[in-house]
Each structure stands twice: as structure tokens, then as C-alpha cells.
Amino acid sequence: MKKPYQSNWFSGLLALLFALLLFFNANSSVNISNMDSGSQVYDEMLYNIPVQLNYDQDKYFVSGYEERVNVHLSSANRIQLNLESNEDTRNFQVVADLTKTPLGTSEIQLRVKGLSTAVTAEVEPKTITVTMEKKVTKSFDVEAQLPESIESEGYKVEKIAISPKTVKITTGEETAKAITRVIAPLSNVKQSVDAIKQTVNVQALDSKGQILSIENPAPQVKVVVDLTLPSKEVGLTISPTGSPPSGVEHYVFNLSEQKVEIRGTKSVLDIIDTIELPVDVSNIKSSTKQKIKIPTNADYIVSPEEIEVTINPVFAGTNNSSSETNGQSTTTSYSSQALPTSVPSSEKPASSSSTSSSSSTSSIESTAEDEIDNGSSSVPAN
């Protein structure tokens, strides 16, 4: 039979073993948890990162390569990743070492330089194709390249001035041999302009019209092109506005000009056949002359800018036979005392007003001015 003190010693030892087992098990769980929480990796994709080329720029000219690439960054350190992702705090560069690259076309490996050791990077694409040539500078005459709209819209080119007329182009030796033209490409212009004035970068073209690589920025030239706009003559119609006085049956309008010249692009001229002149006849009881400005807008130019209109009222009950006085005669009759406001010529009824440039109008109607002079005008009494 065991003694009591031996039994207590065994129980204490067993309890100590269980305590140690629980302690190491708990610490192991904590360490595993800490390792899991510390293994999180953050990612960031950066786009359009410039590629830096290392080569002798005084001796060689490089072309044909991708100037910008994408970079995928990853790190367990979020703060460091943010620093490299931000353009203002970024330390790394994507570089291509061309110091040992031979003349001609080669494929070059890209690498990341200056990146924090806490961050890893993967470049997309991993390589670029470059063409290396000996650097040369030659002089070329410049010619203006007009936009296609100049011809299609009917413009006539009067004069082209380019300053400077000759420029120096820096490029590769083989590329320079392929240059057949150096142009100053002009952009489209607004309608109804009579001159183009633009400062543009020149472009070098080969025999097929393809753009060749030259030093950037390219030389600039100032181009001035004097143009003559297409023109045509259009008729004038009267669009009376306002309210005539009591007793006026209609008006006869005599225009100092029967037609005017408009200048603009072909597409604008094709849709204009007549121009309406708004004439206010409010309170006109006797022959009146008005200078009317020809309506226009930014799409076309009109000449002359204004004409003189003689407004002759014809009262109810007077003789309608008359002779045309001067210029174009237009008679407008009304069924009521109120006149409509100006209506576009395409929407006006044909009976609202008529314009005639022949003597047929003079054989039918007379002006109120002639009637008053002959004493034949009669005004209804109130």
C-alpha cells in the first residue's frame, strides 16, 4: 500500500504536465494567428508609366518603341505600397538599357529601378522593340497641307504663306533618307472665314504618305492661307411686322436692290435661295423710306449689308393702278388690320406677299406717293 505523501506527489506532477501542455498549445495558436494576419498582400495596378531609355542621345536616334507601360505592384506593407503608387512620392522608374544595343531593330528587356525592397513589381509588357540609328539633322522645305473641307466646301485658295519656309529635321540616318515631304497639317476651320492663321508642328512623310519618326518636339511653323469664299446672288422678300393704321388696305414696297450677294461655304449656300427682310409698318400712313439691315448670321456674309425700302400705303377705295417707282416693287395685302409677325420664307403662303423684278407690277398697281401727287388718293373719313 502506497503512502499518502507519494500519491500527492504524483498528482502534482501530472497537473504540472497538463498545465505546460495547455500553455504551449495556447501560444502556438496565437503565433499562428499572428502569422496569418501578417501575411496579407496588397496590390496596385499603375497605368501609363513612362519608359526611360539609357543611351547616348547625342550620337543615336531611337524610335518605334512603346513609350509607356503598365506596372503591377504588390506588397505586405500598405504604407510603402501607397508611396510607390503615388506619382508625387514614387521612387521607381521603368528603364531600358540601350548602351550595348547595336544599330537596327532589337528587343529590349525592361526592368524596374529604385523600387523599395518591401514592394515587388511586374511590368506589362516585359520587353519593347526599338530601332536605333545614327542621329542626323537635315533641312527640308515645308508645304501646307490644307484640310479636306477647303475643297469640299468650295473655297478658293488665293495665297499661302509659311514662316519659316525651311526647317531642320533631326531623326535617324535611314529615316532621313526616306523623307520625301515635310508638311504643316492645318486643322479644320470655322465656316465663313476668309483666312486661316495657324501655328503647327511639322510632320515628315515618306513616299507612301506615312508619318515618320522625328525628334520630339517637332519644329513649328506659322501658316497663313488667304481664301475666297464661294458666293451667289439671292433674292429678297418682304416680311411685314407690326400693325398698320386704320384704313390701309395694303402696302407697296420698293427696294433699292433686288438681289444681294452672300458668301459662305457651299453647304450653306445650297440651302439659301431668298432672304426675308422684316419691315415694321406700324403707324405708316404715307410714303416712308427705311434703311433695312440685311439679316445674316455666322454662317454667311452678305453684301450690301443694308438696303433702302420705300413703304407706300394704299388705302381702301383707292385706284390700284400705278407705275413702279424705283427698284423692286412688292405689294402686300391684308384681310385685317393686324399684321403677322415675321415668318420664314419656306413657311409663308404664296399669297401673303409677291416679289416682282419686271414691269408687270407697274402695269397693275401704282404707288400711293404718285396718287397723292395727282390728287387721286382718298382716305375714308372717321
DACOR-V636929 format. One record per helix or strand of 3 or more residues. SS is the DSSP state (~ for helix, > for strand). FROM is the first residue (numbers start at 1). LEN is the number of residues. If there is no record, write none. Layout:
SS;FROM;LEN, SS;FROM;LEN
//
This chain:
~;4;35, >;42;13, >;60;4, >;68;8, ~;78;8, >;93;5, >;104;6, >;111;3, >;120;5, >;127;19, ~;148;5, >;156;8, >;166;7, ~;173;6, >;181;5, >;195;11, >;220;9, >;231;11, >;248;8, >;259;6, ~;266;4, >;274;7, >;288;6, >;300;4, >;306;10, >;328;6, >;354;3, ~;368;7
//
